[in-house]
Amino acid sequence: MKAIVLKQVGGTENLELRDIPVPAIKDNEVLVRNHAAGINPVDAFVRASEGALNMFLQPQEGEDIIIGWDIAGEVTATGKNVKQFKPGDAVFGMVNFTGHGKAYAEYVAAPESQLALKPANTSYEAAAAASLAALTAWQALVTYGKIKKGDKVLIHAAAGGVGHYAVQIAKHFGAYVIGTSSAAKKEAVLRFGADEHIDYNSQKFEEVVTDADIVLDSLGAPDHIDRSLAAVKDGGRLISLLVFFSDEQKQKAAAKNVYTHRISVVSNGDDMKSIAALLEQGDLHSEIAHVYALEETGKAHEQVATGKTLGKVVVKI
Ligand SMILES: NC(=O)c1ccc[n+]([C@@H]2O[C@H](COP(=O)([O-])OP(=O)(O)OC[C@H]3O[C@@H](n4cnc5c(N)ncnc54)[C@H](OP(=O)(O)O)[C@@H]3O)[C@@H](O)[C@H]2O)c1
């Protein structure tokens, strides 16, 4: 089968198209003929950093290193303990996150517990896109944010991969949604369903919003968390995707009775089924900025690394 193998940690020139054996499946796994891989910022991070590679993939000696966790394709074989899926089923999901997902390949061995059936109204590209990023948005808002109808929710980077799913999921729950982006992406953020838009270049979001029930912060600067804390109301919830809270920030949050959590997304088939249901009923759409061919995976990494993508980047396999 064709796969993109990482020759060594470094630039995108180290992503090489190779012919390698189809993986064997374990008893709890299905073999998926993969048609699309979602590309995420963590993919480029892992490619470029030895520490990140070892932390996320833990590759074994002599094993081909294949990045990627988001897959969408057809089941071609099932392990003997698999109950939910049969050959011919179209499935999608984020597989073996913080492990070797090996998504940049024509065939992927995937645990059945991490997959959902792909809705018929959703393409393989849109389904692969709606894996890690949509799962992160779901777990941030639902699992940790405890979102409910009428909540005021501030979503940073609302035009990005995670952000655009978060806006749609929050609207699905009946929240009032405020999304931040540059002015150029205002129309898109409102199109995703946000009730209000804040241009982070011309407005200080913490001066516009001071009473959010939930804030989703995916930005890298530590002082951004302090500003987000100012935007949450007493008793609200602040979920960080990137920065870990300092002791000082935890104390400040405690003084406001604000729940804080730095999320690490986890593979979860039940959450994928919730995402599949939203896709099926038309409450969730993948905005796809670019679809690249498998041999162009390096270009897909370069696009994601700009930090300016509108929606998602996908590789077609
Ligand atoms: N902890 C976890 O489990 C987890 C899971 C998923 C992702 N993440 C992290 O979360 C972050 C977001 O991921 P992603 O996939 O959504 O990234 P992404 O798709 O690359 O985000 C791109 C978006 O960020 C926006 N943006 C850039 N600077 C901004 C600012 N100062 N304020 C508001 N928006 C800004 C851009 O809008 P403009 O072009 O308008 O600036 C662009 O649309 C990444 O750092 C990723 O590694 C963490």
The ligand as an ORCA input file, in Angstrom:
! r2SCAN-3c Opt
* xyz 0 1
  N      -5.144     20.095     23.546
  C      -5.738     19.461     22.553
  O      -6.228     18.347     22.717
  C      -5.820     20.123     21.201
  C      -6.597     19.549     20.191
  C      -6.704     20.213     18.977
  C      -6.002     21.389     18.765
  N      -5.224     21.887     19.751
  C      -4.482     23.148     19.552
  O      -5.428     24.191     19.419
  C      -4.941     25.156     18.522
  C      -5.985     25.407     17.435
  O      -6.078     24.241     16.611
  P      -6.791     24.338     15.204
  O      -6.716     23.009     14.562
  O      -8.107     24.977     15.345
  O      -5.773     25.364     14.480
  P      -5.938     26.120     13.097
  O      -7.031     25.534     12.307
  O      -4.581     26.166     12.465
  O      -6.328     27.616     13.546
  C      -6.244     28.582     12.560
  C      -7.111     29.755     12.925
  O      -6.583     30.463     14.053
  C      -7.007     31.809     13.919
  N      -6.197     32.712     14.733
  C      -4.858     32.909     14.679
  N      -4.489     33.827     15.611
  C      -5.626     34.212     16.247
  C      -5.918     35.133     17.314
  N      -4.950     35.832     17.919
  N      -7.201     35.250     17.742
  C      -8.198     34.557     17.154
  N      -7.986     33.678     16.122
  C      -6.717     33.518     15.695
  C      -6.872     32.085     12.435
  O      -7.768     33.116     12.093
  P      -7.185     34.450     11.414
  O      -6.526     34.004     10.139
  O      -8.378     35.291     11.239
  O      -6.151     34.993     12.379
  C      -7.204     30.739     11.777
  O      -8.498     30.675     11.210
  C      -3.611     24.637     17.997
  O      -2.563     25.215     18.723
  C      -3.679     23.159     18.275
  O      -2.419     22.570     18.423
  C      -5.113     21.299     20.962
*
